[in-house]
Amino acid sequence: MSIESFVIVGLTREGRTFRPSDWADRLCGIMSAFGAEKRMRYSPYVRPGCTLNGDKCVVVDKRLYELEPLAFNFLANFAKDNDLKVEALSDE
């Protein structure tokens, strides 16, 4: 089984915008931690973003699987359970 980085796009497979509008921040917040400066920091492996079309998305780095496979699988299943578009990212 090949593990790949992927992007969860805030659109259902039918093309509807996923709600709530802050879903990407909430999802990334689950994977965040508080740093020494007492500020929340997103994980370097799970980050919010936008597509070229302006759709909210979450970028999931495959390195998360090596550190925390359950978290990686949770994110993949979140997309599947909510019928969201997922795009694979090729290695750089």
C-alpha positions as YAML, in Angstrom:
chain: A
units: angstrom
residues:
- id: 1
  name: MET
  ca: [0.00, 0.00, 0.00]
- id: 2
  name: SER
  ca: [1.39, 3.37, -1.05]
- id: 3
  name: ILE
  ca: [0.68, 6.28, 1.31]
- id: 4
  name: GLU
  ca: [0.31, 9.66, -0.44]
- id: 5
  name: SER
  ca: [-0.19, 13.23, 0.67]
- id: 6
  name: PHE
  ca: [-3.64, 14.51, -0.20]
- id: 7
  name: VAL
  ca: [-5.94, 17.53, -0.18]
- id: 8
  name: ILE
  ca: [-9.47, 17.44, 1.18]
- id: 9
  name: VAL
  ca: [-11.48, 19.95, -0.85]
- id: 10
  name: GLY
  ca: [-14.54, 21.59, 0.71]
- id: 11
  name: LEU
  ca: [-16.83, 20.40, -2.06]
- id: 12
  name: THR
  ca: [-18.94, 17.29, -2.09]
- id: 13
  name: ARG
  ca: [-18.62, 14.99, -5.06]
- id: 14
  name: GLU
  ca: [-21.90, 16.48, -6.27]
- id: 15
  name: GLY
  ca: [-20.29, 19.93, -6.25]
- id: 16
  name: ARG
  ca: [-21.99, 21.40, -3.17]
- id: 17
  name: THR
  ca: [-19.99, 23.58, -0.77]
- id: 18
  name: PHE
  ca: [-19.29, 21.80, 2.52]
- id: 19
  name: ARG
  ca: [-20.57, 23.50, 5.66]
- id: 20
  name: PRO
  ca: [-19.90, 24.97, 8.16]
- id: 21
  name: SER
  ca: [-17.77, 27.56, 6.43]
- id: 22
  name: ASP
  ca: [-14.95, 27.18, 8.99]
- id: 23
  name: TRP
  ca: [-14.74, 23.39, 8.63]
- id: 24
  name: ALA
  ca: [-11.09, 23.48, 7.48]
- id: 25
  name: ASP
  ca: [-9.95, 25.52, 10.49]
- id: 26
  name: ARG
  ca: [-11.89, 23.26, 12.84]
- id: 27
  name: LEU
  ca: [-10.44, 20.11, 11.31]
- id: 28
  name: CYS
  ca: [-6.89, 21.49, 11.46]
- id: 29
  name: GLY
  ca: [-7.55, 22.67, 15.02]
- id: 30
  name: ILE
  ca: [-8.01, 19.06, 16.09]
- id: 31
  name: MET
  ca: [-4.41, 18.41, 15.03]
- id: 32
  name: SER
  ca: [-2.96, 21.61, 16.48]
- id: 33
  name: ALA
  ca: [-0.97, 22.16, 19.67]
- id: 34
  name: PHE
  ca: [-0.11, 25.06, 21.93]
- id: 35
  name: GLY
  ca: [3.50, 26.20, 21.73]
- id: 36
  name: ALA
  ca: [5.75, 27.72, 24.37]
- id: 37
  name: GLU
  ca: [4.38, 31.19, 23.56]
- id: 38
  name: LYS
  ca: [0.88, 29.90, 24.52]
- id: 39
  name: ARG
  ca: [-0.46, 30.28, 21.00]
- id: 40
  name: MET
  ca: [-2.13, 27.58, 18.98]
- id: 41
  name: ARG
  ca: [-0.04, 26.27, 16.12]
- id: 42
  name: TYR
  ca: [-1.29, 24.13, 13.28]
- id: 43
  name: SER
  ca: [0.49, 20.86, 12.75]
- id: 44
  name: PRO
  ca: [3.08, 21.03, 9.96]
- id: 45
  name: TYR
  ca: [1.37, 17.91, 8.56]
- id: 46
  name: VAL
  ca: [-2.24, 19.18, 8.48]
- id: 47
  name: ARG
  ca: [-2.80, 22.72, 7.22]
- id: 48
  name: PRO
  ca: [-5.76, 24.72, 5.95]
- id: 49
  name: GLY
  ca: [-5.61, 26.27, 2.51]
- id: 50
  name: CYS
  ca: [-7.58, 27.24, -0.59]
- id: 51
  name: THR
  ca: [-7.75, 25.81, -4.07]
- id: 52
  name: LEU
  ca: [-7.15, 27.95, -7.14]
- id: 53
  name: ASN
  ca: [-10.95, 28.26, -7.39]
- id: 54
  name: GLY
  ca: [-11.15, 29.64, -3.84]
- id: 55
  name: ASP
  ca: [-12.57, 26.49, -2.25]
- id: 56
  name: LYS
  ca: [-11.41, 25.84, 1.30]
- id: 57
  name: CYS
  ca: [-9.27, 22.77, 1.71]
- id: 58
  name: VAL
  ca: [-7.03, 20.88, 4.12]
- id: 59
  name: VAL
  ca: [-3.61, 19.62, 3.04]
- id: 60
  name: VAL
  ca: [-2.56, 16.36, 4.70]
- id: 61
  name: ASP
  ca: [1.12, 15.44, 4.47]
- id: 62
  name: LYS
  ca: [1.90, 11.72, 4.14]
- id: 63
  name: ARG
  ca: [4.56, 12.05, 6.85]
- id: 64
  name: LEU
  ca: [1.69, 12.20, 9.36]
- id: 65
  name: TYR
  ca: [1.08, 8.51, 8.64]
- id: 66
  name: GLU
  ca: [4.57, 7.63, 9.89]
- id: 67
  name: LEU
  ca: [4.06, 9.59, 13.12]
- id: 68
  name: GLU
  ca: [0.38, 8.96, 13.80]
- id: 69
  name: PRO
  ca: [-1.38, 6.53, 11.44]
- id: 70
  name: LEU
  ca: [-4.67, 6.78, 13.36]
- id: 71
  name: ALA
  ca: [-4.77, 10.55, 12.82]
- id: 72
  name: PHE
  ca: [-3.96, 10.14, 9.13]
- id: 73
  name: ASN
  ca: [-6.74, 7.57, 8.76]
- id: 74
  name: PHE
  ca: [-9.15, 9.79, 10.71]
- id: 75
  name: LEU
  ca: [-8.62, 12.59, 8.19]
- id: 76
  name: ALA
  ca: [-9.03, 10.26, 5.20]
- id: 77
  name: ASN
  ca: [-12.22, 8.84, 6.72]
- id: 78
  name: PHE
  ca: [-13.55, 12.34, 7.47]
- id: 79
  name: ALA
  ca: [-13.39, 13.11, 3.77]
- id: 80
  name: LYS
  ca: [-14.97, 9.79, 2.84]
- id: 81
  name: ASP
  ca: [-17.74, 10.00, 5.44]
- id: 82
  name: ASN
  ca: [-18.67, 13.52, 4.29]
- id: 83
  name: ASP
  ca: [-18.42, 12.63, 0.57]
- id: 84
  name: LEU
  ca: [-15.77, 15.31, 0.00]
- id: 85
  name: LYS
  ca: [-13.48, 15.55, -2.99]
- id: 86
  name: VAL
  ca: [-9.96, 14.33, -2.33]
- id: 87
  name: GLU
  ca: [-6.99, 15.08, -4.58]
- id: 88
  name: ALA
  ca: [-3.69, 13.22, -4.32]
- id: 89
  name: LEU
  ca: [-0.51, 15.27, -4.15]
- id: 90
  name: SER
  ca: [2.51, 14.02, -6.02]
- id: 91
  name: ASP
  ca: [5.93, 13.92, -4.38]
- id: 92
  name: GLU
  ca: [8.06, 16.95, -5.07]
...
